[in-house]
Amino acid sequence: MGVGAAVIPAGKGEVVLFNLPALKAALAGEAADIHPLVAQRILLNGLARQLRGAG
């Protein structure tokens, strides 16, 4: 999957993820573009939001 950018609303601003393949690589410990702990937090926040919506 290739994605150019993803925009996430955050408070009064936005978080822009320019390269989601870099997120996958960071989770696999292969990339320095996104710190692995930040990548985990992004993933867990997304999953938590989905689980709250499904409950």
Buried (B, 14 or more C-beta within 10 A) or exposed (E): EEEEEEEEEEEEEEEEBEBBEBBBBBBEEEBEEBEBEEBBEBBEEEEEEEEEEEE
